[in-house]
Amino acid sequence: MKNYGQNNQVRFADEHEYYRFLGYLAKSDGSTKIVYEHNELQGAWASENRIQFFVDPPMQIISNVSLTAGVGNIKYRVNCNDFLQEIINLHGFMNGKNQNLSIIRKTIPPAYIQDFNNGLNL
């Protein structure tokens, strides 16, 4: 399967892992948030898409991603523009804590809907 990011921050052994991760991100239960941070305004190189984790993610999820330390009530972050642009453009994810599950679900191939549902239930 594909790796994402210059340093392979997000990687999946197969499509099953990929769609399980999408399910986890689509939960809209306050566990995660997708953000676009304007880091260049704070002296960094450029803006960055990030996944913020507000809880300790399950092992099935963190085995696929490189987590960095969070700030404040954010426990961990994943910085990976490539991956986040893909799920925004191809699967209908949006910035914020709440995702439109019905839009995202329509983009999931039938062969992987059980994996997606498993991610929702983690």
HELIX and SHEET records of a PDB file:
HELIX    1   1 GLU A   15  LEU A   25  1                                  11    
HELIX    2   2 ASN A   39  GLN A   42  5                                   4    
HELIX    3   3 MET A   59  ILE A   62  1                                   4    
HELIX    4   4 ASN A   81  HIS A   91  1                                  11    
HELIX    5   5 LEU A  101  LYS A  106  1                                   6    
HELIX    6   6 PRO A  110  TYR A  112  5                                   3    
HELIX    7   7 ILE A  113  LEU A  120  1                                   8    
SHEET    1   A 2 ASN A   3  TYR A   4  0                                        
SHEET    2   A 2 VAL A  10  ARG A  11 -1                                        
SHEET    1   B 4 THR A  32  GLU A  37  0                                        
SHEET    2   B 4 GLU A  48  PHE A  53 -1                                        
SHEET    3   B 4 TYR A  76  ASN A  79 -1                                        
SHEET    4   B 4 THR A  68  ALA A  69 -1                                        
END                                                                             
